[in-house]
């Protein structure tokens, strides 16, 4: 989903029609089921349960976001989707394999038709995703 969201902003790469379709990935993200989010918060940071908002204020591909209070201050609480790290790792491996194959494509005159940095771009994108999932570092 995250890769599709990124490509939705690049009609120069995927074309306008596909970019428009991929834009739906940004708008149609369902939140984590509330009972599951509560279970995760109660296990990870039980002190926030008392002030946690009754529903998420946002939903994203990696997490749902709730409001809470810490020492009287409003804070955002990101609840990571269960299994998302494993899914991102698997998707990153597949994207890398795809990028390796795309880099090999040649035009009719034997010239490369795709930038030779496709694998490096996928590696960089994947690295940024794992950084984005490191909520402890972000806090």
N, C-alpha and C positions, 0 to 999 in steps of 0.2 A: 504494500500500500504506500509506504513512504517513498519508494522509488517512483511509483506512478504519480504521486503528488508532486515530486520534484520535476518530473517530465511535463506535467501539466503547465508549468511555467515556461516551457521551452518549445513553442510551436515551430521555431526555426529548426529544431531537431526532429520532432515527430509529426509535424504538420498541424495545421489549425484544427482540422476535424478531430484528430485523436487527442490533441491537447484539450479541446473543449470537453470531450468525453471523460478524460482523466480528471478534469476539474471536479467531477462528481465525487471523487475520492476525498476531496477536502470537505465536502458538505454533508456527506451521508455516513458519518462515523457514529456508531452506536456506543453509548457508555458501557463500562463494565457493569454487569448486574450489581445493583446496590448491595444485596446481601453478601456478595463476594467481596466487594470493595470494603464493606464493614469488617469482614473477617480478616482481610489483609491488614487494615489499619489497626485492628485490635491486637494482631500478632506483632506488627512492626513498631507501632507507636501508640500504645494504648492510651497514653495521656491525652491524645487528641480526640478520642471518641466523644467526650463530653461536649465539645464545642464544634464538632464536625457538622457541616451543613447537611440537611436531610436529603439533598440530591446534588449531583455534580453540577458545576457551573460551566463545564466544558468537557468535551470528549475528543480525544485525538487518537491517532493510530497506535501510539505507544502507551497511552494512559488515559485515565479520567482525572479531572481536577475538581477538588472540593475546596470549600472555604473552612477555616477553623481559626481559633484564637490561641495565641501563645503569649503569655504574660500580658494579656489585654490587647495585643496587636493582631490585626487581621493578617493571616498568612494563607498562601495557596498550598494545598496538599495534593501532590501528584501520586496517584495510585496506579502503579505499573500493571499492565495487563499480564495475567499469569501466562508463563511460557513464552513471552515475547522475545526474550533474549535468545532462546533456542531457535525460534522461528526466524529471527533476523539473521542469525548465524547461518542457517540452512539457505535462506534466500540469498544471502551474500555469496555463498559458495556457488549457487546456480547462476547468479548474475556474472560472477567472475568467469565461469566456464563459457557463458554466452559471449562475454566481451572478448575472450580469447579467440573464439570462433569468428566473431565479427572483424577482429583485427586482421584475420587471414584473408578476408574477402578482397578480390582484385577485380578491376574493371576489364573491359575487353582488350586493353593495351597492356595489361599486366600491372597497372598502377593500383596502389591502395585506394580504396574508395571510402575508407573510414579512418579517422585519426588514429595513429598508432598508440595513442595514450588511453585507449578505452579501458584497458585493465587497470591502469593507474587511477583513472577517474572512478571506477567502481570501488577500488580499494580505499580511496580517499572518502568516498561517500559512505562506505561501510564503517570506516573508522569514526567518522562524525556521528553516525547513528549510535554506535556503542558509547561514545562520549555523551550523547544526548540521553541515553538510558541510565547514566550514572547519576542518579538523583542525589546521592550523598555528596558527591563532588559539587554538584550544582548548588546545594544548600549552603 
